[in-house]
Amino acid sequence: MSPYILPLRDLALTFVIGVVWAGNFIAGAAGMQHFSPFLFMILRFGIVLLLLFPFVRRPPAGQWPRLIMVCLLMGGLHFTLMFWALARSGDVSSVAVIQQTYIPMAVLLAMLLMKERVGWKTLTAVFVAFLGVMVVGFDPLVLTQMDVLFIALASALFQALGSIYQRGIRGVGVLNYQAWTAIITLPILLITSLLTEQNQLEIIKSAQAVHWASVLYSAVMASLVGHGLFFYLVQRHPVSSIMPYLQITPVLAVLFGVLVWGDQPGPRLLIGSMLVVLSIVFITLRARERSANLR
C-alpha cells in the first residue's frame, strides 16, 4: 500500500491549525498576566457557549456518561491546568513542548485501558519522548519552576485520557460537542473560582484590550477555528494521516515564544524539544503506516 497523501488544500489546513494552536500558548500567557486560570476559562467557555448555543442538540441515547467524562477531562482539567502552567511559568516554550507528551501518554494509556497492541518501535519512541521531557526538565529555565513541569504533565495526562475516550463518542458533532463542553464545565469552573479565587469582578472590570483579545483568541481561534478545521479534516481523512503534520504546533509555539514572548531557551530545552517532537512524529507515522496496511 502506498502512503496516504493529503490533498494540497487540506495539507494547508493542517498548517493553519498548527499556527492557530501554537498562537494559543501566547494568547494564554498574555491572558494569565491579568486573569486567574479559572476566571479565564469561565470567560472562554462563556464566549464559546454564547456563539454555539444555537447548535446545542441532545446527544444520542447512551452517550451521556462518556460525553460528560470527556468534557470534564478536556475542558475542566486539561485546559485549566495548561493555563495554570502558563500563569506560573516564566516562558511559553517549555509548557508548549511538555504539553505535547499527551500523544505518547495516549499510546501507553491505550495499551493499559483499551488493550491496544503496540510494537516495540512505538514503545521505544514513547521512551524517547519522556527522555526528552526529562532533558527539558533539567534546563535551567525549567529547574526554577518545577511546579510548572508537573502541572503541564498533569494537563497532558488529562488530554491523553480525554483523547482516548473521545473516540467512543457517537452522533455528536464538533460544534455540539464544544457547546456541551461549555455547558458541563462552566458550573464547576464557577464554583471552583468562587472558592479559590478572589476579586473576579474587579479583575474583569480592569481588564485591558490585550487581555480580552487573549480570551477571544482562545475561544474563537483555538476552539472554533482550530478544532473546527480539525473536525473537518478527520471527517475526510484518517486521523493518523493528519497528526504527523500537526506536530508543527510545538515547533511554532517555541518559535513564537522566542519571537513574541521573549523566551530564551537553553540548549537542554532545545535538545529535549527535538527529542519530544521527533518521537511524536515517529509514533504518528507508525500509526499512519498501520492504518494504511489495514486498508
Secondary structure as UniProt FT lines:
FT   HELIX           8..31
FT   TURN            32..34
FT   HELIX           37..52
FT   HELIX           53..55
FT   TURN            61..62
FT   HELIX           64..71
FT   HELIX           72..78
FT   HELIX           79..88
FT   HELIX           93..99
FT   TURN            100..101
FT   HELIX           102..113
FT   HELIX           120..137
FT   HELIX           140..143
FT   TURN            144..145
FT   HELIX           146..166
FT   TURN            167..168
FT   HELIX           174..196
FT   HELIX           200..205
FT   HELIX           209..216
FT   HELIX           217..227
FT   HELIX           228..234
FT   TURN            235..236
FT   HELIX           239..246
FT   HELIX           248..259
FT   HELIX           267..294
//
